[in-house]
């Protein structure tokens, strides 16, 4: 049985460990080169034997630390001591990351390199977290601190790349969101109800050399009572779990409330902690109950005075949802506990009339302060389902809000077609004119919009040389239609293309 140690962040020891990890070149690309791309991809599926075969017989620092901290396997004490000469094995023990046993060093945590890319460039951090199911050889403990997973990467991709003064990472976990936000925030407050998670988050900040993050313990917004922020990000413990004594609760995913009440509590409370014009972004689940769709329930929780943009990415049946999260805890259909857990989940959903569970992104923005004579845009209220692959959703949110704001005074004088937009024309055999014309986004939310020849012609002319009035006037002459009629047809569709990021207001 692996000892369940608590991390103990220490600035001097973390600096020494970072130097040792750097000297060993414990980074994504060297590791991928050492054990091969296919084996590296297998690790994400919990398969490590191909990696071990690739580095069998190697006792250099990269291989030793790769087995110890990336795969979570005990290593000979002499090899580890050589690999962490600055920290020493005693230093790993003092940090709560490993311990000695029978001439070996046994890992008590994982440390994995995590690459990132943002507006300021490309980088990589070492992120420490608890041992996973493969390293433990069984189910996870209730206070498990998760490393960088799919949800973490999703939230990182949808946070708007905007410089801010103060930011809040609510439910920080291992601290990855706080670290990412710290790159474009003057200061960050990172909170969590788990003391263990906060210890990992602080340790990771020290390993990364990040010093503008403050860590506070507490539930929801209690640690920041009376404070306001320019940006709030959260990957909260939103997983819907039966409140049954026989169902394990994991701190990293279970908020202790019934159904989707935690997401409701967040979106109701967050606006009070936003400065004027500030934004809150989170991942969440929401339930459809009876004939009331989950998106409608979510919309009712957000004040109509706020900008709200919700993107639902998928829905699951109660059975599919239950199986997903039971497996996430390390319990499989081969385990005796699987069927009782499945019954508990299904019974809970049935008792509350839940028919479907949605998952997606939530963006809330507080009204910004306006001058007495300034015209302010009506709140953006957008609740949509998008299932296609997306790229850089954070930029799509940022540009969509900017487009919405720009439209308050009408269609801008000059519009530019976004650089990722392409046009596709579909022709029936033997016909010269296209039967379908589509505009497609290569990035953002990857939208495809069907357009007619007039709108296609307008977009095609948006190269910055002509004003909107000039383009529409030319099209009215070309198609021999009254200018007023053409404008009445195009204007609402141009607004949609601006908000969706197909067209961008030109800076004059």
C-alpha positions in Angstrom: 0.0 0.0 0.0 1.4 3.4 -1.1 1.7 5.9 1.8 -0.8 8.8 1.4 1.5 11.7 2.2 0.6 15.4 2.2 2.7 17.8 0.1 4.6 20.4 2.0 5.6 23.3 -0.2 9.0 24.8 0.7 10.4 27.6 -1.5 14.1 26.6 -1.2 13.4 22.9 -1.8 11.0 23.6 -4.7 13.7 25.8 -6.3 16.2 23.0 -5.9 13.8 20.4 -7.4 13.0 22.7 -10.3 16.7 22.9 -11.0 17.1 19.1 -10.8 14.1 18.5 -13.1 15.5 21.0 -15.6 19.0 19.4 -15.5 17.4 16.1 -16.2 15.4 17.6 -19.1 12.2 16.2 -17.7 10.0 17.8 -20.4 7.4 16.7 -22.8 9.5 16.4 -26.0 12.5 14.7 -24.5 10.2 12.1 -22.8 8.3 11.6 -26.0 11.6 11.1 -27.8 12.8 8.7 -25.1 9.9 6.3 -25.2 8.3 7.1 -28.6 5.2 8.9 -29.7 2.9 5.9 -29.8 3.9 4.8 -26.3 3.5 8.4 -25.0 0.0 8.5 -26.4 -0.8 5.2 -24.6 0.0 6.8 -21.3 -3.0 9.0 -21.6 -5.1 5.8 -21.8 -3.4 4.4 -18.6 -1.1 2.0 -20.5 2.6 2.2 -19.4 4.2 -1.1 -20.4 5.3 0.3 -23.9 7.0 3.2 -22.2 8.8 0.9 -19.8 10.0 -1.3 -22.6 11.4 1.7 -24.5 13.6 2.8 -21.6 14.4 -0.6 -20.1 18.0 -0.7 -18.9 18.4 3.1 -18.8 19.4 4.6 -15.4 20.1 8.2 -16.5 18.3 11.0 -14.8 15.6 11.4 -17.4 14.7 7.7 -17.4 14.9 7.5 -13.6 12.7 10.5 -13.0 10.4 9.5 -15.8 9.7 6.2 -14.1 9.5 7.7 -10.6 7.3 10.8 -11.2 5.7 10.5 -14.6 4.8 6.8 -14.3 4.6 6.7 -10.5 7.0 3.7 -10.0 9.5 3.1 -7.2 13.2 3.5 -8.2 16.5 2.5 -6.7 17.6 5.0 -4.1 21.1 5.4 -5.6 19.7 6.3 -9.1 17.2 8.8 -7.6 19.9 10.4 -5.4 22.0 11.0 -8.5 19.1 12.4 -10.5 18.1 15.0 -7.8 21.5 15.9 -6.5 20.4 19.4 -5.4 17.2 18.4 -3.7 18.4 15.1 -2.3 16.2 12.2 -1.5 15.7 13.8 1.9 14.4 16.9 0.2 11.8 14.8 -1.7 10.7 13.4 1.6 10.5 16.8 3.2 8.3 18.0 0.3 6.0 15.0 0.8 6.6 13.8 -2.7 8.3 10.5 -2.0 9.7 8.2 0.8 12.4 5.6 1.2 11.5 1.9 1.6 13.8 -1.2 1.3 16.5 0.6 -0.7 14.1 2.2 -3.1 12.4 5.6 -3.4 8.6 5.3 -3.6 6.7 8.2 -5.2 3.8 9.6 -3.2 2.9 12.0 -6.1 3.2 12.4 -9.8 5.2 15.3 -11.4 4.5 15.7 -15.1 5.5 18.3 -17.6 2.6 20.4 -18.9 3.0 22.4 -22.1 1.0 25.5 -22.8 0.7 28.2 -25.5 -0.9 31.6 -25.1 -0.6 35.1 -26.5 2.8 35.5 -24.9 4.3 32.4 -26.3 4.9 28.7 -25.6 6.0 27.3 -22.3 6.0 24.4 -20.0 5.6 23.8 -16.2 6.0 20.8 -13.9 2.7 20.0 -12.3 2.5 17.8 -9.2 -0.6 15.9 -8.3 -1.7 12.7 -6.5 -0.9 9.3 -7.9 -3.5 8.1 -10.4 -5.3 4.8 -10.6 -2.6 3.0 -12.6 0.1 4.0 -10.1 -2.1 3.2 -7.1 -3.3 -0.1 -8.6 -6.9 0.6 -7.5 -9.6 3.2 -6.8 -8.8 6.8 -5.9 -8.9 8.1 -2.3 -11.7 10.6 -1.5 -9.2 13.5 -1.1 -7.5 12.8 -4.4 -6.0 15.8 -6.1 -6.2 15.5 -9.9 -3.5 16.6 -12.3 -4.1 18.3 -15.6 -6.9 16.4 -17.3 -9.3 17.0 -20.1 -11.5 19.4 -18.2 -8.5 21.4 -17.2 -7.3 21.8 -20.7 -10.8 22.6 -21.9 -11.2 25.4 -19.4 -7.8 26.8 -20.2 -8.8 26.9 -23.9 -12.0 28.9 -23.3 -10.7 31.5 -20.9 -10.6 34.8 -22.8 -7.0 36.0 -23.5 -7.5 39.5 -22.0 -5.1 41.3 -19.6 -6.8 41.9 -16.3 -5.8 43.4 -12.9 -7.3 40.9 -10.5 -8.4 37.3 -11.2 -10.0 34.6 -9.1 -9.5 30.8 -9.7 -12.3 29.2 -7.7 -11.7 25.5 -7.0 -8.1 25.7 -8.1 -7.2 22.0 -7.6 -3.6 21.4 -8.6 -3.4 25.1 -9.6 -3.0 24.9 -13.3 -5.7 27.5 -14.1 -4.2 30.0 -11.6 -0.8 29.6 -13.2 -2.2 30.1 -16.7 -4.3 33.1 -15.7 -1.3 34.6 -13.8 0.4 35.2 -17.1 -2.1 37.9 -18.0 -3.3 39.1 -14.6 -1.7 41.5 -12.2 -2.6 39.2 -9.2 -4.6 36.0 -8.8 -6.5 34.6 -5.8 -6.7 30.8 -5.9 -9.2 29.1 -3.6 -10.2 25.5 -2.8 -12.1 23.7 0.0 -9.3 21.1 0.0 -6.2 21.8 2.1 -4.4 19.1 0.1 -5.3 20.7 -3.2 -4.0 24.1 -2.0 -0.7 22.5 -0.9 -0.2 21.0 -4.4 -1.2 24.3 -6.0 1.3 26.3 -3.9 4.0 23.7 -4.6 3.3 23.9 -8.3 3.5 27.7 -8.3 6.9 27.5 -6.5 8.1 25.0 -9.1 7.0 27.3 -11.9 8.5 30.4 -10.2 5.2 32.2 -10.2 4.8 34.6 -7.3 1.6 36.6 -8.1 -0.9 34.0 -6.8 -2.4 34.0 -3.3 -3.9 30.8 -1.9 -6.9 30.7 0.3 -9.0 27.9 1.8 -12.8 27.9 1.8 -16.0 26.9 0.1 -17.3 28.7 -3.0 -17.0 32.5 -2.6 -16.5 32.5 1.2 -12.7 33.2 1.0 -13.3 36.3 -1.1 -16.3 37.8 0.7 -16.7 41.5 -0.2 -14.1 41.3 -3.0 -14.5 41.8 -6.8 -12.5 40.7 -9.7 -12.0 41.4 -13.4 -12.0 37.7 -14.2 -13.3 34.6 -12.4 -12.5 31.2 -13.8 -13.6 27.9 -12.3 -13.6 24.2 -13.0 -15.8 23.6 -10.0 -16.7 20.2 -8.5 -19.8 20.1 -10.7 -20.2 16.3 -11.1 -23.7 15.2 -10.1 -23.3 12.5 -7.5 -26.0 10.8 -5.4 -26.1 11.9 -1.8 -25.9 8.3 -0.7 -23.6 7.1 2.1 -22.4 4.1 0.0 -21.3 6.3 -3.0 -17.8 7.7 -2.6 -17.4 11.4 -2.8 -14.2 12.9 -4.4 -13.3 16.4 -3.4 -12.0 17.2 -6.8 -15.3 16.6 -8.5 -18.1 16.4 -6.0 -19.5 19.6 -4.5 -21.7 17.9 -1.9 -24.9 19.4 -3.2 -27.9 17.7 -4.8 -28.1 17.6 -8.6 -26.7 20.7 -10.4 -27.3 23.0 -7.4 -23.5 23.8 -7.3 -23.6 25.3 -10.8 -26.7 27.2 -9.9 -25.1 28.5 -6.8 -22.1 29.6 -8.7 -23.8 31.5 -11.5 -26.2 33.2 -9.0 -23.3 34.3 -6.7 -20.5 35.1 -9.2 -21.9 38.5 -10.5 -21.6 40.0 -7.0 -17.9 39.4 -7.2 -17.3 41.0 -10.6 -16.2 44.5 -11.2 -18.1 46.5 -13.9 -17.4 44.8 -17.2 -15.8 41.8 -15.4 -16.4 38.2 -16.6 -16.8 34.8 -15.1 -16.1 31.6 -17.0 -16.7 28.0 -15.9 -17.4 24.5 -16.9 -20.6 22.8 -15.7 -23.3 20.2 -15.9 -27.0 21.0 -15.9 -30.0 18.7 -15.7 -33.1 18.4 -17.8 -35.9 17.7 -15.5 -39.2 16.4 -16.9 -40.1 18.6 -19.9 -37.8 21.5 -18.8 -34.5 21.5 -20.7 -31.3 22.0 -18.7 -30.4 25.0 -20.8 -33.7 26.7 -19.9 -33.1 26.1 -16.2 -29.6 27.5 -16.5 -30.9 30.6 -18.3 -33.3 31.2 -15.5 -30.4 31.3 -13.0 -28.7 34.2 -14.7 -30.1 37.7 -14.3 -31.4 39.2 -17.6 -29.3 42.3 -16.8 -26.1 40.3 -17.4 -24.4 39.2 -20.7 -24.7 35.4 -20.8 -23.2 33.1 -23.4 -23.7 29.4 -22.8 -22.3 26.7 -25.2 -23.6 23.2 -24.6 -21.1 20.7 -25.9 -22.8 17.4 -25.2 -25.6 15.7 -23.5 -25.7 12.3 -21.8 -28.5 10.0 -20.6 -28.6 9.2 -16.9 -27.1 5.8 -17.6 -24.3 7.2 -19.7 -23.5 9.8 -17.2 -23.4 7.4 -14.3 -21.1 5.0 -16.1 -18.8 7.8 -17.1 -18.2 9.0 -13.5 -18.1 5.6 -11.9 -15.3 4.7 -14.2 -13.6 8.0 -13.5 -13.2 7.0 -9.9 -11.4 3.8 -10.9 -14.3 1.4 -10.6 -15.0 -0.8 -13.7 -17.7 -3.3 -14.5 -15.4 -6.0 -13.4 -15.5 -4.7 -9.8 -18.3 -5.9 -7.5 -19.0 -2.3 -6.5 -19.9 -1.2 -10.0 -23.5 -2.4 -10.2 -24.5 -1.1 -6.8 -23.0 2.3 -7.7 -24.8 2.3 -11.0 -28.1 1.6 -9.3 -27.6 4.4 -6.8 -27.0 6.9 -9.6 -29.9 5.7 -11.7 -32.2 5.8 -8.7 -31.1 9.3 -7.8 -31.8 10.6 -11.3 -35.2 8.8 -11.5 -36.3 10.2 -8.1 -35.7 13.7 -9.3 -37.2 13.2 -12.8 -33.9 13.8 -14.6 -34.0 12.9 -18.3 -30.7 14.2 -19.6 -27.5 15.9 -18.4 -25.8 18.6 -20.4 -22.2 19.7 -20.3 -20.6 22.9 -21.6 -19.2 26.3 -21.1 -20.7 29.3 -19.3 -19.7 32.9 -19.7 -21.2 35.7 -17.7 -20.3 39.4 -18.0 -21.3 42.2 -15.7 -22.5 45.5 -17.2 -19.6 47.9 -17.6 -19.7 51.4 -16.2 -21.0 53.9 -18.9 -20.9 57.6 -19.2 -24.3 59.4 -18.6 -24.9 60.1 -22.3 -23.3 56.8 -23.6 -25.5 54.3 -25.5 -24.9 50.8 -24.0 -25.6 47.6 -25.8 -28.5 45.5 -24.6 -27.3 42.4 -22.8 -26.1 39.5 -25.0 -28.2 36.4 -24.3 -26.9 33.5 -26.2 -27.7 29.8 -25.3 -26.6 27.4 -28.0 -25.5 23.8 -28.6 -22.4 23.3 -30.6 -21.1 19.8 -31.2 -18.4 20.4 -33.9 -14.7 20.5 -33.0 -13.7 23.9 -31.8 -10.3 25.7 -31.7 -9.4 28.7 -29.5 -12.9 29.1 -28.0 -11.4 31.8 -25.7 -10.7 34.0 -28.6 -14.1 33.3 -30.0 -15.7 34.5 -26.8 -13.5 37.5 -26.6 -14.1 38.6 -30.2 -17.8 37.8 -30.0 -18.3 40.1 -27.0 -16.2 42.8 -28.7 -18.4 42.4 -31.8 -21.5 42.7 -29.8 -20.3 45.9 -28.1 -19.2 47.3 -31.5 -22.7 46.9 -32.9 -24.4 49.1 -30.3 -23.9 52.1 -32.7 -25.0 50.1 -35.7 -23.0 48.2 -38.3 -19.4 49.6 -38.3 -18.3 51.7 -41.3 -15.7 49.2 -42.5 -15.7 45.4 -42.0 -12.9 42.9 -42.6 -13.3 39.2 -43.2 -11.6 37.2 -40.5 -8.4 35.4 -41.6 -9.7 31.9 -40.9 -12.8 32.2 -43.0 -13.1 30.2 -46.2 -15.9 29.9 -48.8 -17.3 26.7 -50.2 -19.6 26.5 -53.2 -21.6 23.4 -54.1 -22.8 22.8 -57.6 -25.3 20.3 -58.9 -24.0 18.5 -62.0 -24.5 20.6 -65.2 -25.4 23.8 -63.3 -23.3 26.9 -63.6 -24.7 28.7 -60.5 -24.0 27.1 -57.1 -26.9 25.5 -55.3 -25.3 26.1 -51.8 -22.7 28.7 -50.7 -21.1 28.3 -47.3 -18.8 30.4 -45.1 -16.6 28.2 -42.8 -14.5 29.1 -39.8 -11.2 27.4 -39.5 -10.9 28.5 -35.8 -13.0 29.7 -33.0 -16.2 27.7 -32.7 -15.8 26.3 -36.2 -19.1 27.5 -37.5 -20.5 26.9 -41.0 -23.1 29.5 -42.3 -25.1 29.1 -45.5 -25.3 32.4 -47.4 -26.9 33.6 -50.6 -25.0 35.3 -53.5 -25.6 38.8 -52.1 -24.2 38.1 -48.6 -21.3 36.0 -50.1 -20.6 39.0 -52.4 -20.6 41.3 -49.4 -18.2 39.2 -47.4 -15.9 38.7 -50.4 -15.6 42.5 -50.7 -14.6 43.1 -47.1 -10.9 43.7 -47.6 -10.8 47.1 -46.0 -10.8 49.0 -49.3 -14.6 49.8 -49.4 -17.0 50.9 -46.7 -20.1 49.0 -45.9 -22.2 51.6 -47.6 -20.1 51.4 -50.8 -20.3 47.6 -50.9 -24.1 47.4 -50.3 -24.7 50.1 -52.9 -22.6 48.2 -55.5 -24.5 45.0 -54.7 -27.9 46.7 -55.1 -26.9 47.9 -58.5 -25.5 44.5 -59.4 -28.6 42.6 -58.4 -31.0 45.3 -59.5 -32.8 45.6 -56.2 -33.7 48.7 -54.2 -30.9 49.7 -51.8 -33.3 49.9 -48.8 -34.7 46.4 -49.4 -31.2 44.9 -49.8 -30.0 46.6 -46.6 -33.1 45.4 -44.6 -32.2 41.8 -45.7 -28.5 42.1 -45.1 -28.3 44.1 -41.8 -29.4 41.4 -39.3 -27.3 38.8 -41.0 -24.2 41.1 -40.9 -24.8 41.5 -37.2 -24.7 37.8 -36.8 -21.5 37.4 -38.8 -19.9 40.1 -36.6 -20.9 38.4 -33.4 -19.8 35.0 -34.7 -16.4 36.4 -35.7 -16.7 36.0 -39.5 -16.5 39.8 -39.9 -14.3 42.1 -37.8 -14.8 45.8 -37.3 -11.8 47.6 -38.9 -9.8 49.9 -36.7 -9.8 53.4 -38.0 
